Amino acid sequence: MIVVKKNKFGLVATQKWFPDFIKAFDCLKITMYKQVDFETKFSKFFIKEKFYTLHSNLLLSESEIIKKYSSTIRNEINRAEREGNVFNNKESEINFLEVFNGFAVQKGLACQTTDNLKTFGSNFVLTSTSVNDVITAVHSYLVDFENKKVRLLHSATQRFSENLDSNMIARSNKYLHYMDMKMFKNNGFVIYDWGGIAFDSENKSLQGINKFKESFGGQLIEQRNLYSLFYFLILKFLK
C-alpha cells in the first residue's frame, strides 16, 4: 500500500493506494482508499465509487505483450524508432512540469507543481521521449514496489507546439508507453495500470482516450474508491 498525504487549507488528507486492508476508523478521518480490488465489511462505513481501469500483464514475454497491441500501435512504434525517438527513464521535474503544464493549459486540465509531485515521495517515476533533443512526450507513474504494480498518473505531449509535427508527437507517445512497459517489466513489475478509463462515457474526447488505451490490449478491471465523509466533502479541493 502507498500512503500519500496532501495538505490543503491546513487540513491533511490521506490517500491510501492499492490497499491490502481497510481500517474502519479511517471513516472518521480525512481518508480515501484508492483502487480497492477486494470486498470488505468495513466498506459500508465509506462512500463508495466504482472505478474502472485497464491492466496490462507484464508477466507475459515482451513479444506476447507487443502481440496484444493493435497493428496500428505496433506500426507506429516501429516508425517512432526509425524517427530517432530517445527514451529517458529519469526525466527531471522541471522538464516534466514545463511540458505537462503547457499541455494542461491547452486541454483545460489542472496544472501540477513541484509540491504536488513531491507528495508521492520515492514511489514516483518520470519518463520521457525526445527527438533531436526536443522532448515530445512525458509520463508520470505511481510505483508500488510491494505489489509490483505501476500506475499511470499523468501523460502529456507537445502536440500543441507549432514547431513540431502532431503525427510524429502522437507516435512518440505510443513509443513512450511501449518503452515504459518494457522498463517496468525488466525491473520485475507485474502489472501496468493505465490509470483509469471513462467507462460507458458518452463524451467523445473521453471515448477517444479510452480507445487509445484499449489499443494496447489491456484487460478491463473493476475496482472501488472508498471515501470517508470528510474526504468526500472536501474532495474538490484535493485534486
Buried (B, 14 or more C-beta within 10 A) or exposed (E): EBEBEBEEEEEEBBBBBBBEEBEEEBBEBBBBBBBBBEEBEBBEBBBEEEBBBBBBBBEBEEEEBBEBBEEEBBEBBEBBBEBEBBBBEEBEBEBBBBBBBBBBEEEEEEEBEEEBBEEBEEBBBBBBBBBEEEBBBBBBBBBBEEBBBBBBBBBBBBBBBEEBEEEBBBBBBBBBBBBBBBBBBEBEBBBBBBBBBBEEEEEEEEBEBBEBBBBBBBEEBEBBBBBBEBBBEEBEEBE
